[in-house]
Amino acid sequence: MNDRLHAVRASRSVAVKAGLDHPVIDTDVHVNDFAPAIEDYVAQYGGPVLVDALRKALGGRHANTRDGTGRDWYQQTPAERQARRTLRAPWWARVTRNTLDLATYTLPDLLAERLAEQGADYSVLFPNDVLSPAAASDEFRQPLHRAINHFHADQYRRHAHRLTPVAGIPLNTPQEGIEELEFAVRTLGLKVINIAGGVRRPIASVAEKYPKAEHPEVARHASYIDFYGIDSPYDYDPFWAKVVELGVPVTTHYGSQGWTGRQSISNYMFNHIGHFADGSQAFAKALFFGGVTRRFPGLRVGLLEGGADWGSHVYTHLVDRWEKRNRDAVQNYNPAHADIDLLASLFERYGADLTKGRPLNRETLLRDALGISALPHSREPEGDELDDFAAAGIEKVEDIRDRWVRSFYFGSEADDRTVAAAFNDRVNPLGVKINAIWSSDIGHWDVPDLTEPLAESWDLVEQGVLTPADFKAFTFGNPYRFYTEANPRFFDGTDIAAKVRAPGA
């Protein structure tokens, strides 16, 4: 084993790291929980009943891969999957053949020892189990989050100078989010949180007619997703205010598998590719259009595992659409501004083949010219109904930059060539670069060897995809700003603080 450890340490990433003049911050490392140990903590918070709830929550993370009897995809015949539209979910999602890495993701001391081998100076950890309790029932959701957060805080406290685990925060209501946020930060000392980017809720009119207890199949499909910032039945501003008050960066690994267009009953890759980008995009747009990033300019949100190119894409299209559909520009499409006299004269001059000698009805001419697809609504929109950008408070392009580019950071994995879009200031409006942050994603199936990600990102420099300056921003500058803009003291007492103070850092 010692020989193997020595051989693994002589990695490509170690060689890359030796040539850098800056630290490396990994914003997304996935670790496993040793089941007996975490269950001991959970039992302290709720006994065997809560342990059973944890097991059910872990088994229910992919609830839409099961039918009404709880039978999963593998227990169903192809005909049953077709009839029930049972989603094909992941399988074999963790590293196993590389047993050294498997142990590394489960043993905090080994992970801390191998951090230099990976090429990172500091890592933010996302224990896989921290993402699961959101699937628990109302009765168990909060105590499960509390127990799991407590376990992780204790597990990694002795390595706080180089590792920090996130706290999982439930957000079915703003109040439960505030309660768990206070406990995680003030009591446990955790300093990064992870939330789901949305909460699935029943459609009230359907739920009234088909109660879940009597019609579980209807309830499984007849729902919508509340993204907190727009069209929510709750006011989440108190939660965002508490986040800013406590100086906590917000992260999410929010995906869209199971949504329309990602509902294959046979192919996991069909459902997977791009789903983190789609899920995070919906969440981020809700915060933007709902005015959350306007009201809370100090809020910093990291959107992980979806890449950074979509951050550039949405920013560009926000600008394009605002220029065409802002409160003033949208008047270009107001039927009241049509010149009926001019329209009639043009039809008389050029429209004989269409009118076939029929006299023009000036009262219906505009509607007829627009076509059947433009039939009028029951009334014209008024006030802020005319301006989809009203809540975001957009008066100029710079406002979009300030409320999108400054607020959001985009986790891009090491080998993702599309990260180049984030740094393309020739394309991005106002010549900005999108905040791409380096996320190794080690611990998941897309990284079979934890020593490779940093070297894979440096490969992008050698291939001309990134410049050395972009690489530095990606692996250090942007992650450092993400955490310290939310909390200027985030790195106090860590290895990063010492290295930032060093000459040339």
Buried (B, 14 or more C-beta within 10 A) or exposed (E): EEEEEEEBBEBBBBEBBEEBEBBBBBBBBBBBBEEEEBBEBBBEBBEEEBBEBBEBBBBBBBBBBBBEEEBBBEEBEEEBBEEBBBBBBBEEEBBEEBEBBBEBBBBBEBBBBBBBBBBBBBBBBBBBBBBBBBBBEEEBBBBBBBBBBBBBBEBBBEBBBBBBBBBBBBBBBBEBBBBBBEBBBEEBEBBBBBBBBBBBBBBEEBBEEBEEEEBEEBBBEBBBBBBBBBEBEBEBBEBBBBBBEBBBBBBBBBBBBBBEEBBBBEEBEBBBEBBBBBBBBBBBBBBBBBBBBBBBEBBBBBBBBBBBBBBBBBBBEBBEBBEEBBBEEBEEEEEEEBEBEEBBEEBEEEBEEEEEEEEBEEEEBBBBBEEEEEEEEEEEEEEEEBBBBBBBEBEEBEBBBBBBBBBBBBBBBBBBBBBBBBBBEEEBBEEBBBBBBBBBBBBBEBBEBBBBBBBBBBBBBEEEBBEEEBBBBBBBBBBBBBBBBBBEEBBEEBBBBBBBEEEEE
